[in-house]
């Protein structure tokens, strides 16, 4: 955006996803506040900057908008996508990128905050983590799915859930399960299809890769060097012969000459020019 006028037009476009006109002003104040060069971006300091002459009233208004007002984060993300997607040039190729982002937090009351790996800090620390799905091209990217990760510690703490307003319908889900749900949701919405990209934190999980295959989504994902694969021309043995009684065996078998290899070993067998 080149000017404050562009920002105002963008925020007005987002406001159409809120449902009620009385929420528009709060969204604009909150978004502008998040871009301020201040350390703490909780409601109180944002209110002080948004309306220094009426801090109490502005604090109450912003807090109601953030914590109590009924609006859809998915609807707002859809508005963001609608604004940005025409600029991405996805007709020349698209990618669906999956990642998770950590947000350092000092306290213990923010939803989902716990001691876990934080990408921003590069270590274990107190933070929130969100899983995201973005639509990307060689021009840029835009988030199309975004969901907070709720650890088992949080998911099973009824007191904290009630205090923080976590809906009863929200249950524990792994980051991999959240990522797959975001992909399914995006496909149901009819987003332009593309190749799914993810790092080894997701790609090393066989069930995750199988899930993408089941959705007919091509992917390029990271794996660890110890991931086991079948070399060209090598395959498992068929199931054991069926006995006279019982269910027929279905499990494929391994044996000498019929064993998978690590991707590291397979790569080391390739010629240098490969």
Secondary structure, 3 states (H helix, E strand, C coil): CCCHHHHHHHHHHHHCCCCCHHHHHHHHHHHHHHCCCCCCCCHHHHHHHHCCCCHHHHHHHHHHHHHHCCCCHHHHHHHHHHHHHHHCCHHHCCEEEEEEEEEECCCCCCCCCEEEEECCCCEEEEEEEEEEEEEEECCEEEEEEEEECCCHHHHCCHHHHHHHCCCCCCCCCCHHHHHHHHHHHHHHCCCCCCEEEECHHHHCCHHHHHHHHHCCCCEEECCCCCCEECCCCCCCECCCCCCCCCCCCCCCECECCECCEEHHHHHHCCCCCC
